Amino acid sequence: MLLQIRNYICREGVVSTQQLTREFRLELSALQPMLDIWVSKGAIRKCQEKTSCQSACFKCRTPPEYYQYIN
């Protein structure tokens, strides 16, 4: 699973935690430790948050974090 997550981020360039939780059908609480491993190894980094989607639906409980492949 760790390699699949890294490869997905590599392929997409920059991804949100929402994209990752949907793609891998994981809860954020299960995904975050795996992202932390790749951050500590220097394979990915947390990016600046993008601006919100400007939607008025308010479906996002917490703003997503973004990660970028750096190797």
C-alpha positions as CSV (number, residue, x, y, z in Angstrom):
1,M,0.0,0.0,0.0
2,L,2.9,2.4,0.8
3,L,4.3,2.0,-2.7
4,Q,0.9,2.4,-4.3
5,I,0.4,5.7,-2.5
6,R,3.8,7.0,-3.5
7,N,3.3,5.9,-7.1
8,Y,-0.1,7.6,-7.2
9,I,1.4,10.9,-5.9
10,C,4.3,10.6,-8.4
11,R,1.9,10.0,-11.3
12,E,-0.5,12.9,-10.3
13,G,2.2,15.3,-9.2
14,V,0.1,17.1,-6.5
15,V,-2.8,15.4,-4.7
16,S,-5.1,16.3,-1.9
17,T,-5.8,14.1,1.1
18,Q,-9.4,13.9,-0.2
19,Q,-8.2,12.5,-3.5
20,L,-6.1,9.9,-1.7
21,T,-8.8,8.8,0.7
22,R,-11.2,8.3,-2.3
23,E,-8.7,6.6,-4.5
24,F,-7.5,4.1,-1.8
25,R,-10.8,3.9,0.1
26,L,-9.1,4.8,3.4
27,E,-10.0,6.9,6.3
28,L,-7.7,9.9,6.8
29,S,-6.6,8.5,10.2
30,A,-5.2,5.4,8.4
31,L,-3.7,7.4,5.5
32,Q,-1.9,10.0,7.4
33,P,0.8,7.8,9.0
34,M,1.6,6.4,5.6
35,L,2.0,9.9,4.2
36,D,4.2,10.8,7.2
37,I,6.5,7.9,6.3
38,W,7.0,9.2,2.8
39,V,7.5,12.8,4.1
40,S,10.2,11.6,6.5
41,K,12.0,9.7,3.7
42,G,12.0,12.8,1.5
43,A,9.9,11.3,-1.2
44,I,6.9,13.7,-0.9
45,R,6.3,17.0,0.8
46,K,3.3,18.8,2.1
47,C,2.4,21.8,-0.2
48,Q,0.8,25.0,0.4
49,E,-3.0,24.6,0.6
50,K,-4.7,25.6,-2.6
51,T,-7.6,28.0,-2.5
52,S,-10.9,26.4,-1.7
53,C,-13.2,25.3,-4.6
54,Q,-15.4,28.3,-3.9
55,S,-18.4,26.0,-3.6
56,A,-21.1,26.9,-1.2
57,C,-22.0,23.2,-0.4
58,F,-19.7,23.1,2.7
59,K,-19.3,19.3,2.3
60,C,-15.6,19.5,3.3
61,R,-15.4,19.2,7.1
62,T,-11.8,20.1,7.2
63,P,-9.7,21.7,4.5
64,P,-7.6,19.1,2.6
65,E,-3.9,19.0,2.8
66,Y,-1.9,18.7,-0.4
67,Y,1.2,16.6,-1.1
68,Q,3.7,16.7,-3.9
69,Y,6.1,14.1,-5.2
70,I,9.7,15.4,-5.0
71,N,12.0,12.6,-6.1
